[in-house]
């Protein structure tokens, strides 16, 4: 295999012929050819430009760059003084399909979940992940580098039982899985680079069909699962910081578990003997006395609880206060250590950073860990749906203070939506200073993100099974897993029947609730939650079943009532017109925000709804 045309190009470079290697292989082939072409004698400048980094923009067959793409993208790789910023690794622009409007984007073809929630929030610390097309990467290549290099084989030789070295094409983009965009982002951010999200429609595309989109979503989840296994179960330079971030997250989860199971106020470090008990008493006794005085005043004026319940509230409040203070102290210690590493690496030793030297770097690593471990939370939507269905058919009582739950829910709402709104508004304001056309967050995008959280639950489980098979084939047999040639019909059928199951379950729950006459708080609250979930997935369910019906209105109007009653296409058209219209779409779209506003008020009557709000906050954070 040659770089160049054999008949007309006198510069021919032989490269090893290997398997397809997926999208990453194509990108590496192109990058190597560009570097080889620019290194020819007639293309050299004779100055520093010959050794400067290069920019490579990716545009797949479904997209087309607009005329101002490079005029807008290239400046993001420079600082305010006009010098090349060595810390920028890549920039990402959103997808845009002009013929797919948000209100009719029933399966999130526009990837609003990623581009208008994830990217806008993650961009504050430069933690936006690459998304393949519409991304621009800064590539480095030394002048004396070759098109090919030596690398160890993935599996041992059957005869010598050793991993021999083999010639491969120089790899700029990782070829270890099908998620070459996320793998490339991981490679850049591990090295301390950050990214930019350009919130403008600089590339127009043609959307996939709904079935193709679901298949691509499933394959993306599968590829990310494989990348997660490969990242955490291999030894590579720079991955110690990723493991450190993951362990820190594990300690955070462990601290929450200790907080939930602890029945006293004694600090854990006191029980371990790290801190003397006298110091603990000197700090906690005044705090406990003050909290008891405040609690007595609030109890007489608002809550009117008995003394035992009041003592429990005081204990829980002080435990949470101690936990928050400990978390702030740990973050302060981490910031001190990080700044010390920055001083040692950059000033004392005089070389670049090999360990996080700023808190934003830790933030990017946290985003990477969240992206690589999202499959750990695949059980959450399944559990929440099953738990509330169980509460409907087997009523349970929950005892929460209405006033306390109202305050708790209100605080969660303000913090959650305040963070989303402030981040997106700030990002949109910055982008609006550069151009009039800005991609902004809309109610449709928030609604679609909740839909996607529920409809992809079975896809995640299925993708984990398929991904484990790919990982074993790659690790044990050295097979190429960068290309997935499965047609993906299973993914489409999984979503179709899963969403239909949610609708049927909600209908049966209402029938059971109405026939039994159960009016307890637990059953009614769970029924409301199941109903809201069913309404969230109603549009995707209807679109997958009747969205592409072949029955036309003209043919339906020409039928007699008997023909219409016995024709499946007529019923499909009827359901299509009843559900997939602007009125129902607008109603369901605004149901979510209305539900968020009404939920704190409803907790005064049904306090258990506050638990749903807390769960959805955790769920949507992991979904972002």
N, C-alpha and C positions, 0 to 999 in steps of 0.2 A: 504494500500500500504506500502511496506516495503523497507528499505535500506538493501540489502543483500539477499542471497538465503536462503529461510526458511529451506530447508532440510539439508544443510551443514554448514551454517553460524550461529554460536551461538550468534553473535552480531546482533540483529535485532532492528531497530528503526522505529517506526511507524510515518508516515507523512500523512497529510491531502490529500485526493484524490480530485483533482480539474480538471478543463477542460484542454485541450491540452496545452495551454499557449505558443504555438509556439516554435521558436528556443530558445528564452530566458528561457522558462520553462525547456527545455532539458539541457541548460547550467547550470542553477541553481541546477537542480537535480544532475548533475555530480559533480559540485563544492561542494555541501553539502555532497555527498557521499565521495569524496576525503578527505574533512576535517574530517569527521567522522571516516574514515578508518585510516588516519594518526594520529588521537588522541587516538587510542587504546594503551593500555599499552605496548604491545610488539613492537609497532612501534615508541615509544618515544625515543629520544636521551638523555634526562636528562640534556640538556643545553639550550642555547638561541635559538637553531634551532627549538625547539618545539613551540616557540611563534613568529618566524620570518614569514614574508609574504611568500606566495606561488605563483608560476607561473602556469598559465593555458593557454595552446595553443589550438587554435581552427582550426580544419581541417575538412572540409565537405566531403561528399561522393565523390565529383568530383575531389578532390585533394589528393596528396600524398607528404608528406614531404621528402626532400632529406636528405642524411646522415649528412650533415653539418648544418642542420637547427638550432638545439639547440646550437651548438658550435658558431654559428654566432649571434644568437638572445640573448642569456643570457647575454653576456658582456654589452649590451646596458643598462641594469638595474643597472650597477655599475659605480662609478665615476673613475677618473684617479688614485685614491689611492687604488682601489680595494675594497672599501666599498660600501654597498648597497645604491643606490641613492634614498632617500625617495620621491623625486619630480617627478620620472618617473612613469607614470601610465600604459602605454602599449606601444607595438611596433607593427608595421605593415609591412608585406612583400607584394610585388605585386603578382597579379595573373600572371600565365604564361601558355599558351597553345601551346605546341611545334608544333602542326599540323596547327595552325592558324597564318600565317605570316601577318605582318603589311600591306603589299601591297594587300592582299586578305581579310583583315578584314573589310568587307564593312559596318558592323553595330557596330564596336568597341567592339567586344566580349572580347578583352583583357583589356577593361576598361582603355585604354591609357589616356583618358580624365581625369580620376581620378588619376591614378598612376604616369603618366609621366608629368602632368602639375600641378594639384592641390597639390599632395604630395611633389613634389620637391620644389615648391614655399612656401608652408605652413610649411615645415620642418625647415625653418630658425628660427622660434620662437616656435617650438614644437607644432604646431597646427594641425597636421595630424589627421584626424578622422579615427576611426576604420572602417573596411570594412568586418566584419564577419570573413570569412576564412582567414587563414595565419596570424592571429593576436595573440599576446601573452599578457596576462593581469596579472598584479600583484594584488593578492587578499589578503586582510587582514581579519583575523578572531580571535577574542579573545578566549583564552583557555576555558572559561566557557560558550561560546555561544552554543546554541542548533540548531538542524536541523530545528525547526519550531519556529515561533514567532507570537505574537498577532498584528493584524493590523485592522484598520477600514474598514468596507465594503464600496464599491464604491457608493452604493445607499442606501437610507433610507428604513427602514422596513415599510411595509404597515400598520402594526398595531400600532406600537409605533411612527412612523414617525421620527425615529432616526437612526443614523449610528452606528450599533452595531459592536463590535470587534469580529474578527473571527481568528481562527488559520490558518496560511498559511506557506508554506515552505519559509525558509529564502531566501531572494532575493538579490543576488549579482548583477545580471543584471536586469535592469528594464523590467517589463512585461506589461507596459502600452500601447505598440504599437508594430508593426511588425518590426520597425527599431531599433532592440536591439543594434546593433553596434554603431549607431550614438547616441542613448540614453545613452549607456555606456560611450562614449567619452564625452558627455555633462556632465555626472555625475562626471567624473574625472577632467575635465578642470574647472568646476565651483569651485572645491576644490583647484585649483591652480596647479594641476599636468600637466605635459607635456608629449608628446609622441615622438617616434622616427620612422622615415621611413627608412627601410633597403632596399636599392635599389639593390637587388640581387635576382636571380631566385632560391629561396630556396624551392619552392614547385611547382610541375608540376600538371597540371590538364587536364580534358577533357571538352572542350567547349560545351556550350549549342547550340541548333539549333537556327537559326536566329529568328524564331517565339518565342521560349522560352526566348531568350535574350530580345526581345522587351517587352514581358510580364513582365519579371523581372524588367526592367527599369521602366515600368509603376507602378508596385507595390511598387518599391522603392520610387518613387516620391510621391505616395499616402501615404506611411508610414511616410515619412519625413514631409508631410503637417500635418498629425495628430500629430506628435511629436511637431511641431511648435505651434499648437493650445494648446496642453497640457503644453508646457513650458511657454508660455506667459500668460496663463489664469489660473494659479494656484499659490497658496502661498506655497513656499517651501524654505528651508534653502539654502542660497547662490544665489538665483535667483535675488536678488536685484542688484548684479553686472551685470547680464545679461540684466536686464531692464535699468540700467544706460548706458550700451554700446549701447543698442537700441535707447535710447533717445538722446545720443550723435550723433548717426548716423542721427536721425531725425533732430536735430539742424543743422547738416552739410548740409542736403538736403534743409532745410529752408534757410540757408545762400546762397546757390546757387540760390534759387528762388528770394531772395532779390537782389542778384547781377544782375540777368537777368532783373528785373523789375525797378531797380533804375535808375533814369535819371540825377542825380547830384552826386557830390563828397562828400557831407556832410556825416560824419560818422553816423551810426545808433545810437551809444551811445550819440552823440551830440544831435540828435533829441529827444532822451529819457531824456536828461538833466543830464546824468551821467558824462559827460565831458564838461568843459567850452568851448565856441566857440573860445575864444582867443587862447587857447592851440591848437585847431584844425587849426586855421589860421597860427599859428607859425610853424606848422609842414608841412602843405600841400602847402602853398604858394610857398616856395622855390622849392619843388618837382614839382609843376606845371610849374614854370618858367623854370626850367631845362629841363623838358620833352618837353616843347614847342620849346626850342632852338634846341634840338636834332631832334625833328620831322620836323622842317623846313629844317634842313640840309639833312635828309634822303629823304624828299619829293622832294627837288631840284635834288638829285642825282639818285633816284630810282623810287618813286611812281608817282610823278607829279599829285597829287590829287588837287581838288579845296579846298578852305579854309574851307568850311562848313564840307566837308567830313573829312578833316584833324583834325578839332576840335572834331569830333565824335571819331576818332581813338585815340586821346589823352585822351579823357574822358574814353573810354573803357579800355585803357591800365592802367590808374591810378586806376580805379575801381578794376581791377584784381590785381594790385600790393597791394592795401590796403587789399583786401580779403586774399591774400596769407600771408601778414604780420600778419593779425589777426589770421589766422589759425596757423601760427608758434607760435604766442604768447599763444594761447590756449593750444597747445601741450606742450609748456614750463611750463605753469601753472599746467597742468595735471601731468607732470613728477615730479614737485616739490611736489605736493600733494601725489603722489605715493611713493616717497622716504621718505616723512614724515611718511606715514602709515607704511612703512617698519621699520623705526626706532622705532615707538611707539609699534607696534605689537611684534617685535622680541626682542627688547632690553629692553624697558621700562616695558612692560607687561609680557614678557617672555613666550609667547605661540605662536603657529603657526599662519599662516596668514589666516584671514577670509575675507580679502578684498584685491584686487590686489595690490601687493607691488613691481611690476616691470613692465616695459613697454611691455615686451614680454607677460606677462599675459594679458594685455589689447589687444595685438595683437591676442592672442588665442581667446579671447572673441569676437573680431571683426569677426574672421573666423567663430565662432559658429553662430553669428547673421547673417552673410552672408549665411551660410548653412540653417538656419532655416527660412529665409525670401526670399529665391530665388524665391518662387512662386509669390512674388509681382511684379516681372519683366517678368511674363509670357506674358504680352501684347506686349512686345517690338518687338520680331520677327514678330508677326502678324501685328502690326502697321507699321513696316518698309516695309514689303512686300506690304501691302495694299496702303501705301502712295506713293511708287514708281510706282505701277501699276496705281494709280490715276493720277500721273504726266505724265505717258505715254499717256493715253487716254484723258487727259484734261491738255494740256501743260501749264506750269507755268514758269515764268522767275524768276531767282535768280540773285541777284547782289552782287558779292563778288569780292574783289581785288585779281587778280591772284597771284601777288607777296606775298601778305599777307597770302593767303590761302596756297601757296606753303611752306612758312616758318612754318606756323602752322602745316601742315601735316608732314613735315620733322621732326619737334620736337616731334610730337606724335609717329612717327615711331621709332625714336631713343630711346625714353624713354620706349616705350612698349616692343619692342623686345630686348632692352638692359637689361631690368629687367628680362625677361624670360630667355634670353641666359646666363646672368651672374649667375642667381640662379641655373639653371640646370647644367651649366658647373662646378660651385663650388661644387654642390652636387655630380656630377659624378666623379670629381677629388678626393673628399674625399672617395668615395666608391671604387675607383680604387686602392687606397692605401691598401685596405684590401683584395681585390680579383681581379682576371682578368676578371671575368664575371660581368658586370655591366649593369643594365637596363638604357638605355640612351634615350633622347628625339630625335625623328626623324621627318622628314618632313611629313611622313605619319600620325604621331600622331597629329601634328598641323592641318593638313587637316581634319582628322576625328573629331577633336573637333569642327571645324566650321560646319561640316555636322551635328553633333549631336545637335548643337544649333538650327538649323532650323527644323530638322525632329521631334524633341521632343516637338515642340511648342503645337500641339493639345493634345499630351499626358499629358502635364502639366495641361491644362484646364480640361480635363476629370478626371485626378487624383484628382484635387481639389474638384470636385463634389463628387466623391466616398469617398474621405477622410473626407469631411464634414459629410457624412452619418455615417462613422465609428466613428467619434468623438461624434456624438449625441448618437449613440448606446452605446458607452462606458461610456459617462458622465451621461446620463439619465437612462440607463437601466442596466449598469454594465456588459454588454456583453463582452466576450473575443474577442478582435480584433487582437490578435497576429498572427493569421493564416488566410491567404487569400486563399480560395479554388476556386476562379473563374478561369476559363480557360484562360481568357485574349484575346479571339479572337477579341474583340472590339479594343484593343490596336493595334493589327497587322493590322486590316482593316483601322484604323485611319491613320496610317503611310503610308500604301500603297496608299490610295486615296489622302492623303494630298500631298505626293511627286509627284504623277501623276498630281495633280492640279497645282503645281508649274511649272512642265514641260509644260503643256498645256497653262498656262497663259503666259509663256515666248514666246512660238510659236505664240500665238495670238498677243502678243505685237509687235513682229517683223513684222507680217503680217500687222497690223494696221499702224505701223511706215513706212513701205515701200509703202503701197498703198496711204497713205495721203501725203507723202513727207514732213512731218513736220521735220524741221532741227533746231528747237530752242534748246538752251542749256539745259533747264530743262528736256525736253522729252528725248533727246539723253542720258543724264547722267543717268536718271532713267532707261532707257532701258539697259544700260550697267550693272547697279547694278542688275536688275532683271535677266539678262543673267548669270552673275557670280553666283548668288544664285541657279539658275536652274542647272548650271554645277556642283555646290557643291553637290546637292542632286541627281544627275543623277545616280550615282552608287547604293546608297541604293534603289532608285526607281526601277532600272533595276533588282537588285538582288531579291527584294521582289516579282516582277512580273514574271520574267523568270529565276531566279537563280537556281531553282530546277526543271527544265523541264525534263520530262521523255523521250523526243525525243533524240535518240542517233545519232551521225554522220553517222554510218553505215546505219541505217534505213532511214535517210534523203537522203543519196546518192543513195539509191535503188529506190526512188520515181521518178515518171515521173513529168514533169513540172506542169501538171494539178493537180496531187495529192498533190504536194508540195504547190501549190497556194491555195488550198482549205483545207489544214490541219493546224490547229492552232499550233500544236506542232512544225511544220517546221518553222513558223514565230517566235516562242519563241526561238528556237535554233539559228535562224539568229540574233535576237536582242542580245542574250547571247554572241555570238561570236563577234558581232560588238562593244559591249560596255564593257563587262567584260573580257578584255584581258590586257596583260601587257603594250601594247603601249598606249591605251586610259587611263589606270590607271596612267602610268607615266606622260602622258600629263596633266591630270587633277591635279595630285599631285603637279606638279611644276607650275601649273597655279596660285595657291594661292600665293606662294612667289614672282613669277613674277609680279602678280597684286600688291602686297605690294610695290615692288620696283618701278613699273611704276606709281603708284598712285600719289606720289608727283610731278612727271613730268607732268602727265596729268592735274593736277590742274592748271597749267599755261594756259591750253586751256579751261578746263572745271572746274572752281573753285568749283562748287557744289559737286564734288567728295570728297572734304575735309570734308564735312558734313558726308558723308558715313564713312569716316575713323574715325571720332570722335564717331559716333554711334557704329561702330564695336568695338572700344576700350572699351566703356562702356559695350557693350553686352558681349564681351569675358571675361571681368573682372568678371562680375556676373556669367558667365558660368563656370569659374574656381572655 
